[in-house]
Amino acid sequence: MVKSILWKYDSELGYAYFCPSCKKFLCSHEEKCKCGQEIDYSDPVQYKGKVKWS
């Protein structure tokens, strides 16, 4: 199932994007995260929780 990408504001990067399933930082426009989640970039959702930067 495809899920919308999550975004969170970062003081150094501006908008940073994360996988909606594992909350890992995504630095390129990947169609799938390494965890296997398919990602939809058309409607990003703001996220305020904890994320994984690496």
mmCIF file of the N, C-alpha and C atoms, coordinates in Angstrom:
data_MODEL
# 
_entry.id   MODEL 
# 
loop_
_atom_site.group_PDB 
_atom_site.id 
_atom_site.type_symbol 
_atom_site.label_atom_id 
_atom_site.label_alt_id 
_atom_site.label_comp_id 
_atom_site.label_asym_id 
_atom_site.label_entity_id 
_atom_site.label_seq_id 
_atom_site.pdbx_PDB_ins_code 
_atom_site.Cartn_x 
_atom_site.Cartn_y 
_atom_site.Cartn_z 
_atom_site.occupancy 
_atom_site.B_iso_or_equiv 
_atom_site.pdbx_formal_charge 
_atom_site.auth_seq_id 
_atom_site.auth_comp_id 
_atom_site.auth_asym_id 
_atom_site.auth_atom_id 
_atom_site.pdbx_PDB_model_num 
ATOM 1   N N  . MET A 1 1  ? 0.841  -1.180 0.000  1.00 0.00 ? 1  MET A N  1 
ATOM 2   C CA . MET A 1 1  ? 0.000  0.000  0.000  1.00 0.00 ? 1  MET A CA 1 
ATOM 3   C C  . MET A 1 1  ? 0.889  1.248  0.000  1.00 0.00 ? 1  MET A C  1 
ATOM 4   N N  . VAL A 1 2  ? 0.610  2.166  -0.879 1.00 0.00 ? 2  VAL A N  1 
ATOM 5   C CA . VAL A 1 2  ? 1.376  3.400  -0.998 1.00 0.00 ? 2  VAL A CA 1 
ATOM 6   C C  . VAL A 1 2  ? 0.908  4.388  0.075  1.00 0.00 ? 2  VAL A C  1 
ATOM 7   N N  . LYS A 1 3  ? 1.874  5.044  0.742  1.00 0.00 ? 3  LYS A N  1 
ATOM 8   C CA . LYS A 1 3  ? 1.559  6.046  1.766  1.00 0.00 ? 3  LYS A CA 1 
ATOM 9   C C  . LYS A 1 3  ? 2.237  7.363  1.412  1.00 0.00 ? 3  LYS A C  1 
ATOM 10  N N  . SER A 1 4  ? 1.634  8.469  1.847  1.00 0.00 ? 4  SER A N  1 
ATOM 11  C CA . SER A 1 4  ? 2.209  9.794  1.602  1.00 0.00 ? 4  SER A CA 1 
ATOM 12  C C  . SER A 1 4  ? 3.470  9.999  2.420  1.00 0.00 ? 4  SER A C  1 
ATOM 13  N N  . ILE A 1 5  ? 4.450  10.634 1.802  1.00 0.00 ? 5  ILE A N  1 
ATOM 14  C CA . ILE A 1 5  ? 5.707  10.936 2.489  1.00 0.00 ? 5  ILE A CA 1 
ATOM 15  C C  . ILE A 1 5  ? 5.454  11.923 3.628  1.00 0.00 ? 5  ILE A C  1 
ATOM 16  N N  . LEU A 1 6  ? 6.260  11.833 4.668  1.00 0.00 ? 6  LEU A N  1 
ATOM 17  C CA . LEU A 1 6  ? 6.151  12.743 5.805  1.00 0.00 ? 6  LEU A CA 1 
ATOM 18  C C  . LEU A 1 6  ? 7.203  13.838 5.676  1.00 0.00 ? 6  LEU A C  1 
ATOM 19  N N  . TRP A 1 7  ? 6.871  15.048 6.118  1.00 0.00 ? 7  TRP A N  1 
ATOM 20  C CA . TRP A 1 7  ? 7.856  16.133 6.135  1.00 0.00 ? 7  TRP A CA 1 
ATOM 21  C C  . TRP A 1 7  ? 7.907  16.725 7.529  1.00 0.00 ? 7  TRP A C  1 
ATOM 22  N N  . LYS A 1 8  ? 9.083  17.220 7.859  1.00 0.00 ? 8  LYS A N  1 
ATOM 23  C CA . LYS A 1 8  ? 9.316  17.861 9.151  1.00 0.00 ? 8  LYS A CA 1 
ATOM 24  C C  . LYS A 1 8  ? 10.297 18.993 8.902  1.00 0.00 ? 8  LYS A C  1 
ATOM 25  N N  . TYR A 1 9  ? 10.106 20.143 9.556  1.00 0.00 ? 9  TYR A N  1 
ATOM 26  C CA . TYR A 1 9  ? 11.017 21.262 9.369  1.00 0.00 ? 9  TYR A CA 1 
ATOM 27  C C  . TYR A 1 9  ? 12.273 21.045 10.201 1.00 0.00 ? 9  TYR A C  1 
ATOM 28  N N  . ASP A 1 10 ? 13.437 21.267 9.576  1.00 0.00 ? 10 ASP A N  1 
ATOM 29  C CA . ASP A 1 10 ? 14.732 21.140 10.234 1.00 0.00 ? 10 ASP A CA 1 
ATOM 30  C C  . ASP A 1 10 ? 15.462 22.475 10.096 1.00 0.00 ? 10 ASP A C  1 
ATOM 31  N N  . SER A 1 11 ? 16.111 22.918 11.162 1.00 0.00 ? 11 SER A N  1 
ATOM 32  C CA . SER A 1 11 ? 16.773 24.229 11.145 1.00 0.00 ? 11 SER A CA 1 
ATOM 33  C C  . SER A 1 11 ? 17.925 24.299 10.145 1.00 0.00 ? 11 SER A C  1 
ATOM 34  N N  . GLU A 1 12 ? 18.549 23.183 9.816  1.00 0.00 ? 12 GLU A N  1 
ATOM 35  C CA . GLU A 1 12 ? 19.660 23.189 8.856  1.00 0.00 ? 12 GLU A CA 1 
ATOM 36  C C  . GLU A 1 12 ? 19.206 22.886 7.432  1.00 0.00 ? 12 GLU A C  1 
ATOM 37  N N  . LEU A 1 13 ? 18.302 21.944 7.265  1.00 0.00 ? 13 LEU A N  1 
ATOM 38  C CA . LEU A 1 13 ? 17.887 21.511 5.934  1.00 0.00 ? 13 LEU A CA 1 
ATOM 39  C C  . LEU A 1 13 ? 16.653 22.225 5.396  1.00 0.00 ? 13 LEU A C  1 
ATOM 40  N N  . GLY A 1 14 ? 15.898 22.836 6.265  1.00 0.00 ? 14 GLY A N  1 
ATOM 41  C CA . GLY A 1 14 ? 14.586 23.347 5.855  1.00 0.00 ? 14 GLY A CA 1 
ATOM 42  C C  . GLY A 1 14 ? 13.612 22.199 5.975  1.00 0.00 ? 14 GLY A C  1 
ATOM 43  N N  . TYR A 1 15 ? 12.954 21.851 4.879  1.00 0.00 ? 15 TYR A N  1 
ATOM 44  C CA . TYR A 1 15 ? 12.028 20.716 4.908  1.00 0.00 ? 15 TYR A CA 1 
ATOM 45  C C  . TYR A 1 15 ? 12.806 19.431 4.697  1.00 0.00 ? 15 TYR A C  1 
ATOM 46  N N  . ALA A 1 16 ? 12.623 18.478 5.599  1.00 0.00 ? 16 ALA A N  1 
ATOM 47  C CA . ALA A 1 16 ? 13.247 17.170 5.488  1.00 0.00 ? 16 ALA A CA 1 
ATOM 48  C C  . ALA A 1 16 ? 12.125 16.146 5.326  1.00 0.00 ? 16 ALA A C  1 
ATOM 49  N N  . TYR A 1 17 ? 12.373 15.115 4.533  1.00 0.00 ? 17 TYR A N  1 
ATOM 50  C CA . TYR A 1 17 ? 11.343 14.132 4.210  1.00 0.00 ? 17 TYR A CA 1 
ATOM 51  C C  . TYR A 1 17 ? 11.693 12.763 4.788  1.00 0.00 ? 17 TYR A C  1 
ATOM 52  N N  . PHE A 1 18 ? 10.643 12.056 5.228  1.00 0.00 ? 18 PHE A N  1 
ATOM 53  C CA . PHE A 1 18 ? 10.816 10.790 5.943  1.00 0.00 ? 18 PHE A CA 1 
ATOM 54  C C  . PHE A 1 18 ? 9.828  9.744  5.452  1.00 0.00 ? 18 PHE A C  1 
ATOM 55  N N  . CYS A 1 19 ? 10.238 8.477  5.601  1.00 0.00 ? 19 CYS A N  1 
ATOM 56  C CA . CYS A 1 19 ? 9.382  7.340  5.259  1.00 0.00 ? 19 CYS A CA 1 
ATOM 57  C C  . CYS A 1 19 ? 8.181  7.318  6.210  1.00 0.00 ? 19 CYS A C  1 
ATOM 58  N N  . PRO A 1 20 ? 6.974  7.110  5.694  1.00 0.00 ? 20 PRO A N  1 
ATOM 59  C CA . PRO A 1 20 ? 5.795  7.076  6.551  1.00 0.00 ? 20 PRO A CA 1 
ATOM 60  C C  . PRO A 1 20 ? 5.717  5.844  7.456  1.00 0.00 ? 20 PRO A C  1 
ATOM 61  N N  . SER A 1 21 ? 6.488  4.802  7.158  1.00 0.00 ? 21 SER A N  1 
ATOM 62  C CA . SER A 1 21 ? 6.446  3.588  7.977  1.00 0.00 ? 21 SER A CA 1 
ATOM 63  C C  . SER A 1 21 ? 7.542  3.555  9.030  1.00 0.00 ? 21 SER A C  1 
ATOM 64  N N  . CYS A 1 22 ? 8.804  3.659  8.591  1.00 0.00 ? 22 CYS A N  1 
ATOM 65  C CA . CYS A 1 22 ? 9.922  3.510  9.541  1.00 0.00 ? 22 CYS A CA 1 
ATOM 66  C C  . CYS A 1 22 ? 10.456 4.855  10.047 1.00 0.00 ? 22 CYS A C  1 
ATOM 67  N N  . LYS A 1 23 ? 9.956  5.971  9.491  1.00 0.00 ? 23 LYS A N  1 
ATOM 68  C CA . LYS A 1 23 ? 10.333 7.345  9.891  1.00 0.00 ? 23 LYS A CA 1 
ATOM 69  C C  . LYS A 1 23 ? 11.801 7.657  9.627  1.00 0.00 ? 23 LYS A C  1 
ATOM 70  N N  . LYS A 1 24 ? 12.412 6.972  8.662  1.00 0.00 ? 24 LYS A N  1 
ATOM 71  C CA . LYS A 1 24 ? 13.815 7.203  8.311  1.00 0.00 ? 24 LYS A CA 1 
ATOM 72  C C  . LYS A 1 24 ? 13.919 8.338  7.290  1.00 0.00 ? 24 LYS A C  1 
ATOM 73  N N  . PHE A 1 25 ? 14.963 9.173  7.446  1.00 0.00 ? 25 PHE A N  1 
ATOM 74  C CA . PHE A 1 25 ? 15.233 10.294 6.547  1.00 0.00 ? 25 PHE A CA 1 
ATOM 75  C C  . PHE A 1 25 ? 15.467 9.794  5.126  1.00 0.00 ? 25 PHE A C  1 
ATOM 76  N N  . LEU A 1 26 ? 14.842 10.449 4.161  1.00 0.00 ? 26 LEU A N  1 
ATOM 77  C CA . LEU A 1 26 ? 15.023 10.123 2.745  1.00 0.00 ? 26 LEU A CA 1 
ATOM 78  C C  . LEU A 1 26 ? 15.641 11.323 2.053  1.00 0.00 ? 26 LEU A C  1 
ATOM 79  N N  . CYS A 1 27 ? 16.802 11.127 1.448  1.00 0.00 ? 27 CYS A N  1 
ATOM 80  C CA . CYS A 1 27 ? 17.492 12.256 0.827  1.00 0.00 ? 27 CYS A CA 1 
ATOM 81  C C  . CYS A 1 27 ? 17.361 12.266 -0.690 1.00 0.00 ? 27 CYS A C  1 
ATOM 82  N N  . SER A 1 28 ? 16.735 11.261 -1.256 1.00 0.00 ? 28 SER A N  1 
ATOM 83  C CA . SER A 1 28 ? 16.507 11.277 -2.698 1.00 0.00 ? 28 SER A CA 1 
ATOM 84  C C  . SER A 1 28 ? 15.056 10.906 -2.979 1.00 0.00 ? 28 SER A C  1 
ATOM 85  N N  . HIS A 1 29 ? 14.638 11.094 -4.185 1.00 0.00 ? 29 HIS A N  1 
ATOM 86  C CA . HIS A 1 29 ? 13.243 10.884 -4.577 1.00 0.00 ? 29 HIS A CA 1 
ATOM 87  C C  . HIS A 1 29 ? 13.010 9.399  -4.881 1.00 0.00 ? 29 HIS A C  1 
ATOM 88  N N  . GLU A 1 30 ? 13.109 8.566  -3.857 1.00 0.00 ? 30 GLU A N  1 
ATOM 89  C CA . GLU A 1 30 ? 12.957 7.116  -4.021 1.00 0.00 ? 30 GLU A CA 1 
ATOM 90  C C  . GLU A 1 30 ? 11.482 6.737  -4.042 1.00 0.00 ? 30 GLU A C  1 
ATOM 91  N N  . GLU A 1 31 ? 11.130 5.768  -4.895 1.00 0.00 ? 31 GLU A N  1 
ATOM 92  C CA . GLU A 1 31 ? 9.756  5.291  -4.943 1.00 0.00 ? 31 GLU A CA 1 
ATOM 93  C C  . GLU A 1 31 ? 9.459  4.324  -3.808 1.00 0.00 ? 31 GLU A C  1 
ATOM 94  N N  . LYS A 1 32 ? 10.522 3.706  -3.272 1.00 0.00 ? 32 LYS A N  1 
ATOM 95  C CA . LYS A 1 32 ? 10.393 2.759  -2.175 1.00 0.00 ? 32 LYS A CA 1 
ATOM 96  C C  . LYS A 1 32 ? 11.489 3.009  -1.162 1.00 0.00 ? 32 LYS A C  1 
ATOM 97  N N  . CYS A 1 33 ? 11.137 2.949  0.115  1.00 0.00 ? 33 CYS A N  1 
ATOM 98  C CA . CYS A 1 33 ? 12.126 3.042  1.186  1.00 0.00 ? 33 CYS A CA 1 
ATOM 99  C C  . CYS A 1 33 ? 12.820 1.684  1.305  1.00 0.00 ? 33 CYS A C  1 
ATOM 100 N N  . LYS A 1 34 ? 13.953 1.654  1.958  1.00 0.00 ? 34 LYS A N  1 
ATOM 101 C CA . LYS A 1 34 ? 14.665 0.389  2.167  1.00 0.00 ? 34 LYS A CA 1 
ATOM 102 C C  . LYS A 1 34 ? 13.865 -0.588 3.020  1.00 0.00 ? 34 LYS A C  1 
ATOM 103 N N  . CYS A 1 35 ? 12.891 -0.078 3.802  1.00 0.00 ? 35 CYS A N  1 
ATOM 104 C CA . CYS A 1 35 ? 12.039 -0.956 4.614  1.00 0.00 ? 35 CYS A CA 1 
ATOM 105 C C  . CYS A 1 35 ? 10.957 -1.624 3.764  1.00 0.00 ? 35 CYS A C  1 
ATOM 106 N N  . GLY A 1 36 ? 10.822 -1.191 2.492  1.00 0.00 ? 36 GLY A N  1 
ATOM 107 C CA . GLY A 1 36 ? 9.848  -1.781 1.584  1.00 0.00 ? 36 GLY A CA 1 
ATOM 108 C C  . GLY A 1 36 ? 8.597  -0.947 1.357  1.00 0.00 ? 36 GLY A C  1 
ATOM 109 N N  . GLN A 1 37 ? 8.437  0.130  2.097  1.00 0.00 ? 37 GLN A N  1 
ATOM 110 C CA . GLN A 1 37 ? 7.254  0.988  1.964  1.00 0.00 ? 37 GLN A CA 1 
ATOM 111 C C  . GLN A 1 37 ? 7.283  1.761  0.655  1.00 0.00 ? 37 GLN A C  1 
ATOM 112 N N  . GLU A 1 38 ? 6.185  1.698  -0.122 1.00 0.00 ? 38 GLU A N  1 
ATOM 113 C CA . GLU A 1 38 ? 6.042  2.508  -1.328 1.00 0.00 ? 38 GLU A CA 1 
ATOM 114 C C  . GLU A 1 38 ? 5.618  3.908  -0.905 1.00 0.00 ? 38 GLU A C  1 
ATOM 115 N N  . ILE A 1 39 ? 6.192  4.926  -1.560 1.00 0.00 ? 39 ILE A N  1 
ATOM 116 C CA . ILE A 1 39 ? 6.012  6.309  -1.122 1.00 0.00 ? 39 ILE A CA 1 
ATOM 117 C C  . ILE A 1 39 ? 5.361  7.164  -2.201 1.00 0.00 ? 39 ILE A C  1 
ATOM 118 N N  . ASP A 1 40 ? 4.370  7.963  -1.767 1.00 0.00 ? 40 ASP A N  1 
ATOM 119 C CA . ASP A 1 40 ? 3.674  8.906  -2.639 1.00 0.00 ? 40 ASP A CA 1 
ATOM 120 C C  . ASP A 1 40 ? 4.158  10.317 -2.288 1.00 0.00 ? 40 ASP A C  1 
ATOM 121 N N  . TYR A 1 41 ? 4.747  11.011 -3.243 1.00 0.00 ? 41 TYR A N  1 
ATOM 122 C CA . TYR A 1 41 ? 5.284  12.357 -3.025 1.00 0.00 ? 41 TYR A CA 1 
ATOM 123 C C  . TYR A 1 41 ? 4.286  13.463 -3.375 1.00 0.00 ? 41 TYR A C  1 
ATOM 124 N N  . SER A 1 42 ? 3.115  13.104 -3.888 1.00 0.00 ? 42 SER A N  1 
ATOM 125 C CA . SER A 1 42 ? 2.181  14.121 -4.376 1.00 0.00 ? 42 SER A CA 1 
ATOM 126 C C  . SER A 1 42 ? 1.459  14.895 -3.273 1.00 0.00 ? 42 SER A C  1 
ATOM 127 N N  . ASP A 1 43 ? 1.358  14.333 -2.073 1.00 0.00 ? 43 ASP A N  1 
ATOM 128 C CA . ASP A 1 43 ? 0.631  15.004 -0.986 1.00 0.00 ? 43 ASP A CA 1 
ATOM 129 C C  . ASP A 1 43 ? 1.367  14.795 0.346  1.00 0.00 ? 43 ASP A C  1 
ATOM 130 N N  . PRO A 1 44 ? 2.498  15.495 0.568  1.00 0.00 ? 44 PRO A N  1 
ATOM 131 C CA . PRO A 1 44 ? 3.259  15.321 1.809  1.00 0.00 ? 44 PRO A CA 1 
ATOM 132 C C  . PRO A 1 44 ? 2.444  15.674 3.054  1.00 0.00 ? 44 PRO A C  1 
ATOM 133 N N  . VAL A 1 45 ? 2.703  14.941 4.131  1.00 0.00 ? 45 VAL A N  1 
ATOM 134 C CA . VAL A 1 45 ? 1.989  15.128 5.393  1.00 0.00 ? 45 VAL A CA 1 
ATOM 135 C C  . VAL A 1 45 ? 2.983  15.600 6.454  1.00 0.00 ? 45 VAL A C  1 
ATOM 136 N N  . GLN A 1 46 ? 2.622  16.661 7.192  1.00 0.00 ? 46 GLN A N  1 
ATOM 137 C CA . GLN A 1 46 ? 3.506  17.153 8.254  1.00 0.00 ? 46 GLN A CA 1 
ATOM 138 C C  . GLN A 1 46 ? 3.551  16.144 9.398  1.00 0.00 ? 46 GLN A C  1 
ATOM 139 N N  . TYR A 1 47 ? 4.768  15.962 9.948  1.00 0.00 ? 47 TYR A N  1 
ATOM 140 C CA . TYR A 1 47 ? 4.986  15.027 11.039 1.00 0.00 ? 47 TYR A CA 1 
ATOM 141 C C  . TYR A 1 47 ? 5.772  15.736 12.133 1.00 0.00 ? 47 TYR A C  1 
ATOM 142 N N  . LYS A 1 48 ? 5.359  15.559 13.382 1.00 0.00 ? 48 LYS A N  1 
ATOM 143 C CA . LYS A 1 48 ? 6.040  16.248 14.492 1.00 0.00 ? 48 LYS A CA 1 
ATOM 144 C C  . LYS A 1 48 ? 6.661  15.284 15.491 1.00 0.00 ? 48 LYS A C  1 
ATOM 145 N N  . GLY A 1 49 ? 6.624  13.990 15.206 1.00 0.00 ? 49 GLY A N  1 
ATOM 146 C CA . GLY A 1 49 ? 7.168  13.002 16.126 1.00 0.00 ? 49 GLY A CA 1 
ATOM 147 C C  . GLY A 1 49 ? 8.664  12.780 15.933 1.00 0.00 ? 49 GLY A C  1 
ATOM 148 N N  . LYS A 1 50 ? 9.184  11.748 16.594 1.00 0.00 ? 50 LYS A N  1 
ATOM 149 C CA . LYS A 1 50 ? 10.595 11.390 16.482 1.00 0.00 ? 50 LYS A CA 1 
ATOM 150 C C  . LYS A 1 50 ? 10.869 10.731 15.133 1.00 0.00 ? 50 LYS A C  1 
ATOM 151 N N  . VAL A 1 51 ? 12.062 11.005 14.609 1.00 0.00 ? 51 VAL A N  1 
ATOM 152 C CA . VAL A 1 51 ? 12.474 10.444 13.317 1.00 0.00 ? 51 VAL A CA 1 
ATOM 153 C C  . VAL A 1 51 ? 13.867 9.843  13.445 1.00 0.00 ? 51 VAL A C  1 
ATOM 154 N N  . LYS A 1 52 ? 14.258 9.081  12.410 1.00 0.00 ? 52 LYS A N  1 
ATOM 155 C CA . LYS A 1 52 ? 15.583 8.469  12.340 1.00 0.00 ? 52 LYS A CA 1 
ATOM 156 C C  . LYS A 1 52 ? 16.377 9.181  11.246 1.00 0.00 ? 52 LYS A C  1 
ATOM 157 N N  . TRP A 1 53 ? 17.485 9.783  11.630 1.00 0.00 ? 53 TRP A N  1 
ATOM 158 C CA . TRP A 1 53 ? 18.306 10.521 10.658 1.00 0.00 ? 53 TRP A CA 1 
ATOM 159 C C  . TRP A 1 53 ? 19.289 9.630  9.918  1.00 0.00 ? 53 TRP A C  1 
ATOM 160 N N  . SER A 1 54 ? 19.536 8.428  10.384 1.00 0.00 ? 54 SER A N  1 
ATOM 161 C CA . SER A 1 54 ? 20.469 7.545  9.663  1.00 0.00 ? 54 SER A CA 1 
ATOM 162 C C  . SER A 1 54 ? 19.967 6.138  9.627  1.00 0.00 ? 54 SER A C  1 
# 
